[in-house]
């Protein structure tokens, strides 16, 4: 579903991502772990078509990001770590705007908006301006907007930040449902116990380089993911 092949990206003299390769198959929830500044957000933005990259290639469901970025974006959704929504819109206007971009029918969008807004308990807030929303409500709205066009690939940067426990559990269930239906999830997180329980596979990145990846059991063995991560981070 997502193939990252020898990805490299620099900002001037700083190498943010170095020769990174990750392959995510349909049905997989793939966690992306690393300290602040390790290259996680740069990688996700490159995969979302937001950042150009220096070397390598990215394929979304077989489509090249370099050759057909619009074709890739039609198949995916991306939620940044701090979603910038349009505060002058109401929640419903924003969801309709996103649905229009992706060509979601009136019937489909109504069904999905009701399903997810009801589950996140913000349906009654949709007529209000986004400027009146709390951080958690904005995060929920961003999640709904990502799911509204039924994408094959959903990428998220620290998606659990700002969510209450009930909403976090709902998001985990939604992620698993996407994968059960043949889609894939690629997300970064610092909540390692969540990643350990939720992910099928995980990649650990350090200073732009992939230092370990594979199934959860391959990566952590008999240890906890937290212990393995801290050990790898301590290695010089």
C-alpha positions as MATLAB code, in Angstrom:
seq = 'XXXXXXXXXXXXXXXXXXXXXXXXXXXXXXXXXXXXXXXXXXXXXXXXXXXXXXXXXXXXXXXXXXXXXXXXXXXXXXXXXXXXXXXXXXXXXXXXXXXXXXXXXXXXXXXXXXXXXXXXXXXXXXXXXXXXXXXXXXXXXXXXXXXXXXXXXXXXXXXXXXXXXXXXXXXXXXXXXXXXXXXXXXXXXXXXXXXXXXXXXXXXXXXXXXXXXXXXXXXXXXXXXXXXXXXXXXXX';
ca = [
       0.000    0.000    0.000;
       2.871    2.379    0.844;
       6.388    1.776   -0.412;
       9.101    4.201    0.655;
      12.232    3.464   -1.354;
      15.620    4.958   -0.332;
      14.066    8.259    0.735;
      16.479   11.101    1.510;
      15.661   14.674    2.472;
      17.922   17.492    3.655;
      17.338   21.025    4.873;
      20.480   22.818    3.780;
      23.353   21.031    5.483;
      21.075   19.114    7.854;
      20.186   15.595    6.744;
      16.659   14.968    8.031;
      16.055   11.554    6.417;
      18.781    9.293    5.086;
      18.181    6.443    2.626;
      14.955    5.325    4.343;
      13.015    2.309    3.046;
       9.736    1.123    4.577;
       7.133   -1.144    2.988;
       3.588   -1.188    4.363;
       1.192   -3.836    3.063;
      -2.608   -3.702    2.932;
      -4.083   -4.685    6.283;
      -1.162   -3.374    8.363;
      -1.095   -0.808   11.136;
       2.481    0.440   11.004;
       3.946    2.504   13.838;
       6.755    5.017   13.332;
       8.856    5.658   16.438;
      11.660    8.122   17.135;
      12.745   11.021   19.303;
      11.838   14.621   18.463;
      13.745   15.655   15.355;
      14.442   12.081   14.245;
      12.782   12.583   10.843;
       9.275   11.212   11.429;
       7.321   14.314   10.412;
       9.563   14.936    7.409;
       8.948   11.376    6.215;
       5.181   11.629    6.693;
       5.002   14.974    4.895;
       7.008   13.574    1.986;
       4.647   10.604    1.783;
       1.668   13.001    1.852;
       3.087   14.994   -1.045;
       3.610   18.118    1.058;
       7.418   18.070    0.976;
       9.595   17.420   -2.030;
      12.440   15.003   -1.378;
      15.989   14.859   -2.648;
      16.358   11.188   -3.514;
      14.332    7.996   -3.596;
      10.749    7.249   -4.492;
       7.386    6.862   -2.780;
       4.561    4.697   -4.117;
       0.985    4.759   -2.830;
      -0.956    1.690   -3.961;
       1.475    1.390   -6.869;
       1.253    5.062   -7.917;
       4.424    7.167   -7.955;
       4.394   10.315   -5.833;
       6.925   11.912   -8.191;
       5.021   11.114  -11.393;
       1.421   11.393  -10.193;
       1.103   13.219   -6.858;
      -2.604   13.943   -7.362;
      -3.256   10.268   -8.074;
      -1.494    9.392   -4.815;
      -3.384   11.988   -2.812;
      -6.730   10.669   -4.033;
      -5.931    7.361   -2.341;
      -4.806    8.741    1.027;
      -5.524   10.991    3.962;
      -3.001   12.752    6.190;
      -3.482   14.250    9.644;
      -0.576   16.444   10.829;
       0.429   16.686   14.463;
      -1.309   20.060   14.776;
      -4.159   20.195   12.246;
      -4.713   23.688   10.899;
      -8.442   23.888   10.224;
     -10.401   26.823    8.816;
     -11.671   28.640   11.900;
     -14.102   30.767    9.865;
     -16.029   27.639    8.825;
     -18.426   25.593   10.876;
     -17.522   21.971   11.481;
     -20.135   20.844    8.974;
     -18.957   23.299    6.333;
     -15.411   22.013    6.735;
     -16.455   18.381    6.346;
     -18.551   19.263    3.277;
     -15.548   21.137    1.852;
     -13.292   18.081    2.246;
     -15.996   15.775    0.879;
     -16.361   18.048   -2.186;
     -12.608   17.894   -2.854;
     -12.691   14.095   -2.921;
     -15.973   13.807   -4.806;
     -17.892   12.099   -2.013;
     -21.602   11.878   -2.810;
     -24.192   13.659   -0.657;
     -25.572   10.331    0.553;
     -22.146    8.911    1.453;
     -20.984   12.022    3.275;
     -24.178   12.299    5.305;
     -23.849    8.679    6.378;
     -20.175    8.964    7.305;
     -20.501   12.329    9.046;
     -23.352   11.015   11.156;
     -21.505    7.773   11.915;
     -18.240    9.334   13.061;
     -19.504   12.611   14.545;
     -22.018   10.673   16.619;
     -19.335    8.233   17.756;
     -17.015   11.101   18.750;
     -19.941   12.899   20.405;
     -19.488   16.145   18.457;
     -22.475   15.906   16.088;
     -24.353   18.652   17.960;
     -21.278   20.895   17.679;
     -20.947   20.691   13.885;
     -23.107   23.818   13.248;
     -20.738   25.888   15.441;
     -17.679   27.744   14.149;
     -14.431   25.784   14.381;
     -12.935   28.811   16.164;
     -15.089   27.870   19.162;
     -13.784   24.284   19.284;
     -11.388   22.962   21.909;
      -8.146   21.302   20.792;
      -9.694   17.870   21.318;
     -12.754   18.753   19.237;
     -10.533   20.015   16.412;
      -8.586   16.765   16.528;
     -11.816   14.775   16.278;
     -12.979   16.896   13.330;
      -9.647   16.334   11.572;
     -10.002   12.578   12.074;
     -13.529   12.584   10.642;
     -12.331   14.603    7.638;
      -9.611   12.016    6.995;
     -12.083    9.144    7.049;
     -14.803   10.869    5.018;
     -13.615    9.722    1.569;
     -12.802    6.157    2.640;
      -9.084    6.330    1.736;
      -6.928    3.255    1.221;
      -4.027    4.746    3.192;
      -4.288    6.950    6.279;
      -1.180    8.626    7.681;
      -1.176   10.414   11.026;
       1.405   12.337   13.029;
       0.860   11.874   16.786;
      -2.902   11.277   16.378;
      -3.666   10.508   20.036;
      -2.482   13.875   21.388;
      -5.458   15.800   22.767;
      -7.881   12.884   22.678;
      -9.669   11.708   25.804;
      -9.504    7.962   26.595;
     -12.898    7.229   25.002;
     -11.989    9.031   21.780;
      -8.564    7.356   21.715;
     -10.205    3.926   21.987;
     -12.605    4.833   19.171;
      -9.711    5.933   16.956;
      -7.907    2.641   17.580;
     -11.041    0.734   16.558;
     -11.386    2.885   13.424;
      -7.760    2.228   12.500;
      -8.244   -1.505   12.822;
     -11.454   -1.344   10.771;
      -9.591    0.392    7.927;
      -7.023   -2.418    7.876;
      -9.640   -5.159    8.176;
     -11.162   -3.718    4.991;
      -7.858   -3.884    3.099;
      -6.479   -0.426    3.845;
      -3.321    0.534    5.737;
      -2.332    2.900    8.543;
       1.049    4.629    8.988;
       1.362    6.775   12.089;
       3.958    8.264   14.399;
       3.577    8.239   18.157;
       5.477    8.760   21.387;
       2.926    6.632   23.274;
       4.902    3.415   23.101;
       2.512    1.209   25.052;
      -0.246    2.104   22.583;
       2.041    1.305   19.651;
       3.029   -2.023   21.208;
      -0.575   -3.130   21.631;
      -1.944   -1.700   18.393;
       0.682   -2.055   15.666;
       1.316   -5.031   13.419;
       4.719   -3.639   12.480;
       6.930   -0.829   13.690;
       9.935    1.147   12.492;
      12.378    2.994   14.754;
      14.214    5.973   13.261;
      17.182    7.805   14.780;
      18.817   10.924   13.351;
      17.117   10.278   10.016;
      18.204    6.651    9.695;
      16.142    3.509   10.124;
      17.722    1.489   12.918;
      15.173   -1.297   13.357;
      11.928   -2.425   11.701;
       9.687   -5.445   11.349;
       6.843   -7.127   13.155;
       6.348   -6.104   16.740;
       7.827   -9.398   17.938;
      10.834   -9.052   15.643;
      11.552   -5.562   16.920;
      11.042   -6.038   20.641;
      11.586   -9.759   21.229;
      10.955  -10.586   24.898;
      11.362   -6.967   26.004;
       8.874   -4.130   25.984;
       8.890   -1.720   23.061;
       9.761    1.061   25.492;
      12.841   -0.785   26.767;
      14.031   -1.576   23.234;
      13.506    2.014   22.111;
      15.434    3.440   25.061;
      18.280    0.972   24.512;
      18.540    1.873   20.835;
      18.359    5.583   21.624;
      21.211    5.208   24.119;
      23.483    3.516   21.570;
      26.020    5.882   20.052;
];
